[in-house]
Amino acid sequence: DPCRNFHCKRGKVCHVDKHGKASCVCQDPAACPSTKDYERVCGTDNKTYDGTCQLFGTKCQLEGTKMGRQLHLDYMGACKHIPHCTDYEVDQFPLRMRDWLKNILMQYYERDMNTSGFLTEKQRSKVKKIYQNDKRLMAGDHAVELLLHDFEKNYHMYVYPVHWQFHQLDQHPVDRLLTHSELAPLRASLVPMEHCITRFFQECDGDQDKLVDLKEWCHCFGIKK
């Protein structure tokens, strides 16, 4: 099968012509497998698509047009009204995000106790110190004042989770720079719950070069030089 190891980018599928030659052609959105309601996604055109297959297939068919260039995955779930992010809310956002990242690592560590593979040995040793610290703020819906106090009091617990998330996102390529596409998976999953994340990432890019480097990322989360 000529398509067996033939890779096509998102929105395209492998097709074999009459001469047996493989090439990538646009996915027909109508031919995408059926999806569940929770698999729906919202495009930047504010239109709900029945999954990423349909969205990227549509984008591919619009290739070369202005509409095609502007169409991206906005967030997971059906399109809905996303409230405006105020200055006050964007200032508080890093507090919740830092706490969330720390708790994600705690969950991975707990899962590793039964089924290893979520964290590497090096990551486990770093997370273990935070996990076993009796001063650790437990997961919950905490007030802004408590999150701020805990960050100031237990600053060292938040440094690694912030660095860890940067390196989880920095994959294509690994160059200590986050592009729009590298930030997209995290942003798309959080927009429905954290409406300030888009503005937060935009303001993280201090020099407005459309790339977020490690220094800019850490500065956004209040991590010292």
Order of alpha helices (4+ residues) and beta strands (2+ residues): beta-beta-beta-beta-alpha-alpha-beta-alpha-alpha-alpha-alpha-beta-alpha-alpha-beta-alpha
